[in-house]
Amino acid sequence: MTSYIAQDASFDYAPRPGRILQRELDERSISQAQLAARTGLSTKHINLVIKGTAPLSPDFAVMLEQVLGTSAETWSRLDASYQTRQAREHKRKGLADHVDWANTFPRRVLIERAVISQTDTGAEVAEKLLKFFGVVSKKAFEKTWLEPQASYKRSQLHKIDGNLTALWLRLSELHAADPIRSAPPFDSAKLRLAAEAMPQLTLQPIKIAFREAQRLLLEAGVVLVFVPEVPDTRISGVSRWITGTPMIAVTSRYKSLDGLWFTILHEIAHVLFHPKRSTFVDHGLKADDDADSQELVANKFAATHLIPPAFNEALASATKPAEIRAIASELEVSPSIVAGQWAHRTQIWGGPIGKLRETVDLADALS
C-alpha cells in the first residue's frame, strides 16, 4: 500500500496537514469515524483537523504514528510548516498598512544602499524595510529606532531626518556585525594608546592609515567602520555600544583629512569617558554647537591629541603656510591636521593656510 507521505519527509511547500491525512485515510479505506474510534477522539475533532480549522497537535501526531505508521515527527513538521505559512500569509496581508510608512523613505537611497531592489514596490518595500530594521511593525520601528534618538548627543544646528538617521545607524550596525562578533574585550588602556598613535597615522595614505586605525582600535576591543553618509542625516560620526562592544562609525561628510581624524578621536573620547548606554551622533568640527559638556570633553580630547597644548602659542601666532608646515614637521603629523586646527580656532577657513587642508573621500579610498 502506497503512502502519500514518506517517513522523515521534507517539503518545499506547506500543504494542509488535514488534506494529507484525508488522503492517507482514503488510501487505507479508513473513515473519519473509524479514525475517531481508533484514537479515542471525537469525529468532530477529526473533521476539524482535516478541514484545517483545528491544529494537528503533538498528541494527535503520536496517535497517527501508532495508527497509520507514519512518524509523529513527520506529522508535526507538516503542521508546523503549514501554520508558519499561514502566519506569513497573514503578515503579508498586513504589509499593505505599512506602504505609506515605507514611502516616507527616499526610494533612491534605499536602492543605493541595497535595502531594496529596483523592481520592489508597495508591500515588497515595506517587508524589506521591516526586515532591514529587525522589527515587525511601524510602531516597533518607532519605539526601537526613533524614540531613542531623543536621548542621542548630537548637534542641533540643522534639521535632521529621523528615519534616515535610523537607516544610517542600522547600516553602521550591519557593517560592524562581523568584527563585533570576534572583537576582544574592551580595554581602555589600549584604547588610550591607540588614540596617541592616531596623529602619526595622518602622514600615511588614507587607505593604509584608516586600516591601521581599525587594527589598533580592534586590539582595544573597539570596532571602527566607514559608512557613507546618507543625505539629510548630516552625520560625521557615531559612537555606541552594541552587545557590550563599542563601535565607532564615520562618514566622509566634510571630505577633509583633518575633519576625519578629529571625528575618530572625538568618538574615541566618548567611548572612554561616557556611559555605555549613550549613543553620540556627531557632525564633526562643529559638534560643540550644543554647548554640551560631554561634547566639549570629546572636542578637547581630539584637539589636544592632534595639537598638544605646548604648541598652542605657536599655532595662535602662525600666519603663513610655512609656519603651519613647521609645526606639523615638529609634531610629525600632516600639515592638513595643523591647518584644520588653525582654521577651527581662528574661524578662517579659506586663504593660503586653508589650502593646506587635504581633501579625502573614504568611499573612493576604500573602494
ChimeraX attribute file (.defattr): number of C-alpha atoms within 10 A of each C-alpha:
attribute: neighborCount
match mode: 1-to-1
recipient: residues
	/A:1	5
	/A:2	8
	/A:3	15
	/A:4	12
	/A:5	18
	/A:6	11
	/A:7	13
	/A:8	13
	/A:9	13
	/A:10	12
	/A:11	11
	/A:12	6
	/A:13	10
	/A:14	17
	/A:15	15
	/A:16	21
	/A:17	23
	/A:18	23
	/A:19	14
	/A:20	17
	/A:21	20
	/A:22	20
	/A:23	16
	/A:24	18
	/A:25	18
	/A:26	12
	/A:27	13
	/A:28	13
	/A:29	10
	/A:30	13
	/A:31	13
	/A:32	20
	/A:33	15
	/A:34	13
	/A:35	19
	/A:36	16
	/A:37	12
	/A:38	13
	/A:39	16
	/A:40	10
	/A:41	13
	/A:42	14
	/A:43	16
	/A:44	12
	/A:45	15
	/A:46	22
	/A:47	17
	/A:48	15
	/A:49	20
	/A:50	21
	/A:51	15
	/A:52	17
	/A:53	11
	/A:54	13
	/A:55	20
	/A:56	22
	/A:57	15
	/A:58	14
	/A:59	11
	/A:60	18
	/A:61	20
	/A:62	18
	/A:63	19
	/A:64	19
	/A:65	16
	/A:66	14
	/A:67	12
	/A:68	15
	/A:69	12
	/A:70	21
	/A:71	19
	/A:72	21
	/A:73	16
	/A:74	18
	/A:75	27
	/A:76	20
	/A:77	18
	/A:78	23
	/A:79	23
	/A:80	17
	/A:81	19
	/A:82	19
	/A:83	19
	/A:84	12
	/A:85	16
	/A:86	14
	/A:87	12
	/A:88	12
	/A:89	12
	/A:90	11
	/A:91	14
	/A:92	15
	/A:93	11
	/A:94	14
	/A:95	20
	/A:96	15
	/A:97	14
	/A:98	18
	/A:99	18
	/A:100	12
	/A:101	13
	/A:102	22
	/A:103	13
	/A:104	10
	/A:105	16
	/A:106	12
	/A:107	17
	/A:108	12
	/A:109	15
	/A:110	18
	/A:111	14
	/A:112	11
	/A:113	14
	/A:114	10
	/A:115	17
	/A:116	21
	/A:117	16
	/A:118	11
	/A:119	8
	/A:120	14
	/A:121	15
	/A:122	14
	/A:123	19
	/A:124	17
	/A:125	23
	/A:126	25
	/A:127	24
	/A:128	16
	/A:129	24
	/A:130	18
	/A:131	13
	/A:132	15
	/A:133	19
	/A:134	13
	/A:135	17
	/A:136	14
	/A:137	21
	/A:138	17
	/A:139	11
	/A:140	14
	/A:141	18
	/A:142	16
	/A:143	13
	/A:144	15
	/A:145	19
	/A:146	15
	/A:147	12
	/A:148	13
	/A:149	18
	/A:150	9
	/A:151	10
	/A:152	15
	/A:153	19
	/A:154	23
	/A:155	23
	/A:156	13
	/A:157	12
	/A:158	9
	/A:159	10
	/A:160	15
	/A:161	14
	/A:162	17
	/A:163	18
	/A:164	21
	/A:165	22
	/A:166	20
	/A:167	23
	/A:168	22
	/A:169	21
	/A:170	16
	/A:171	21
	/A:172	22
	/A:173	19
	/A:174	13
	/A:175	17
	/A:176	20
	/A:177	14
	/A:178	11
	/A:179	17
	/A:180	22
	/A:181	10
	/A:182	11
	/A:183	17
	/A:184	15
	/A:185	14
	/A:186	19
	/A:187	15
	/A:188	16
	/A:189	11
	/A:190	17
	/A:191	22
	/A:192	15
	/A:193	13
	/A:194	22
	/A:195	22
	/A:196	13
	/A:197	15
	/A:198	22
	/A:199	22
	/A:200	14
	/A:201	18
	/A:202	23
	/A:203	16
	/A:204	13
	/A:205	11
	/A:206	17
	/A:207	17
	/A:208	14
	/A:209	16
	/A:210	23
	/A:211	14
	/A:212	17
	/A:213	21
	/A:214	19
	/A:215	16
	/A:216	21
	/A:217	26
	/A:218	25
	/A:219	18
	/A:220	22
	/A:221	24
	/A:222	29
	/A:223	30
	/A:224	27
	/A:225	20
	/A:226	20
	/A:227	21
	/A:228	20
	/A:229	19
	/A:230	19
	/A:231	15
	/A:232	14
	/A:233	21
	/A:234	23
	/A:235	26
	/A:236	25
	/A:237	27
	/A:238	27
	/A:239	27
	/A:240	24
	/A:241	17
	/A:242	15
	/A:243	8
	/A:244	13
	/A:245	19
	/A:246	25
	/A:247	27
	/A:248	28
	/A:249	27
	/A:250	27
	/A:251	26
	/A:252	22
	/A:253	21
	/A:254	18
	/A:255	16
	/A:256	19
	/A:257	22
	/A:258	25
	/A:259	24
	/A:260	26
	/A:261	23
	/A:262	27
	/A:263	26
	/A:264	23
	/A:265	26
	/A:266	31
	/A:267	29
	/A:268	27
	/A:269	23
	/A:270	25
	/A:271	26
	/A:272	16
	/A:273	12
	/A:274	14
	/A:275	11
	/A:276	16
	/A:277	9
	/A:278	16
	/A:279	21
	/A:280	23
	/A:281	25
	/A:282	25
	/A:283	25
	/A:284	27
	/A:285	21
	/A:286	13
	/A:287	23
	/A:288	20
	/A:289	14
	/A:290	15
	/A:291	10
	/A:292	13
	/A:293	10
	/A:294	17
	/A:295	24
	/A:296	16
	/A:297	17
	/A:298	24
	/A:299	24
	/A:300	15
	/A:301	20
	/A:302	24
	/A:303	20
	/A:304	14
	/A:305	18
	/A:306	27
	/A:307	20
	/A:308	12
	/A:309	12
	/A:310	9
	/A:311	13
	/A:312	13
	/A:313	9
	/A:314	14
	/A:315	20
	/A:316	11
	/A:317	11
	/A:318	17
	/A:319	13
	/A:320	11
	/A:321	16
	/A:322	13
	/A:323	18
	/A:324	23
	/A:325	21
	/A:326	15
	/A:327	20
	/A:328	20
	/A:329	13
	/A:330	9
	/A:331	17
	/A:332	15
	/A:333	21
	/A:334	25
	/A:335	27
	/A:336	25
	/A:337	29
	/A:338	26
	/A:339	28
	/A:340	27
	/A:341	21
	/A:342	23
	/A:343	17
	/A:344	14
	/A:345	12
	/A:346	11
	/A:347	10
	/A:348	12
	/A:349	16
	/A:350	11
	/A:351	11
	/A:352	13
	/A:353	24
	/A:354	16
	/A:355	14
	/A:356	19
	/A:357	23
	/A:358	17
	/A:359	14
	/A:360	19
	/A:361	18
	/A:362	21
	/A:363	15
	/A:364	9
	/A:365	12
	/A:366	12
	/A:367	6
